[in-house]
Amino acid sequence: MQNSLAVITAAGLLALAVPGWAQDAKKVERGKAVYVEQKCKLCHQLAGEGNPKGPLDEVGGKLKPEEIKAWLVDPKTAAAKHKATRKPAMKAYDTLPAADLDALVAFMESCKKK
């Protein structure tokens, strides 16, 4: 119980100390939910879960947010721009609501080598 209280207190203090932190954390959590809702793990893997043919564990350290968004909304053009060795089978997520797309980008951006 004390540990839980300490974590909650620390998170609250961090949210006060770093402007936008709580909002960004909410966006990342929403992005994680969008990842699940869109069944991304059928083709991609994160933290050992999902399809190992499409690992995303370090995507946030490899691509800028605008590049992640480009892959989501127009994967064929993004693949051509990045000279991908094979044509992507990924569908375009260009019809996602803007808030969900931004959240998904924030979540993908948070996937970095630790």
N, C-alpha and C positions, 0 to 999 in steps of 0.2 A: 504494500500500500504506500509506504514512504517513497519507494522508488518511482511509482507511478506519479505521485504528487510532485516529485522533483522534476520529472520529465515534463509534466504539464506546466509547471512554473517556469522551467528553463525555456520551453517553447514560447510561452507568453512573453517572457522578457525579451527573447530574440525577436519576436514579432514587433515589439515596441521599439527595439533598438535599430532594426534594419527596416527602413521604409519599404513597403511593398512585399516583404517576405511572406507574410500570411496569405496575401492575395496570390502570389506566385505559387505557393504551396497548394492552395486550393485549385489553381489552374492545372498544376501537374497531376493532382489527384483526379480531377475531371478528365484529363487526358488519358490517364490509366484506365478509367471507366470506359472511355470511348474505345480504347484499344480492345478491351474485353467485349464491348457491345458489337464492335465491327468484326469480331472473331479473327483478329490479326494473327493470333498464334497458330491458326491453321497453316499459315505459310511462313511465319517468323518465330524466332526463339528469343526469349529474354530470361535471364537468370535460370537457364536450364529447362524452362517450360516452353513447349511449342515445337515447331518444326525446325530441326537443326540446319536445314538447307538455307534458311534465311536469318542468320544471326543478327541481332540488333543491339547486343550488349554495349557496344562502344560507339553507336551511331552519333551520339551527341558530341563526342570528341573528334569525330571525323568530318562531320558536315555542319555548316552554319544553319541557323534556323530557316533562312530563306531557301536553302538547298533542300532541307527536309520537307518544307512545304511544297516545293516544286516536285519532289518525288511523289508526294501524296496526291497532288491535283493533276499531274501530267507525267506519269512514270515513263512513258515512251520518250518524250522529249528530254527528260532528266537523264535517262539512260544514254541517249545519243550524246548529250553534252558531256557526260562523264566517261564516254567511250567504254561503256559496259561491254563485256565480252559476249553477252547473250541478251536477247530481247526480253524485257521483263514481262512476266505473266500477270503482274499486279494490275488490278483494276484501278481506275482513277477515282479518287474520293472527292471530286470537285462539287458534289452536291451536298456534302456535309454542311450543316449550319456553320457560319463563320466562327462562332464562339467555340464549337466543338473542334473545328479544324485547328484553331489557335491553341486550344488545350492539348490536342494530340501532338502538335509541334513542340509545345513546352515539355510534355512528357518524354518525347523522343530526345529532346535536347538534354534532358536530365540523365539519359542513359550514357554514362561515361565511365571510363576505366577508373576503378577506385584504388 
